[in-house]
């Protein structure tokens, strides 16, 4: 009987230790899950920001091209007007 009681007490001690280990593992899992969810949210926000910046860059590049074309047309017109002025002065 004493031997059986000793085995049961050791079993209870082992069980308690394993339950403590299990609780610790669950706590770590919860922490890792929360961190993973936070990282996913940050990544999603980063992706959204990258898309917005890409669209803005595309718009700015198109505006830049339009302004360069307009500048070229104005320069050509200026040269034409200057040439006409020179021809009138002769």
Secondary structure, 3 states (H helix, E strand, C coil): CHHHHHHHHHHHHHHHHHHHHHHHHHHHHHHHHHHHHHHHHHHHHHHHHHHHHHHHHHHHHHHHHHHHHHHHHHHHHHHHHHHHHHHHHC
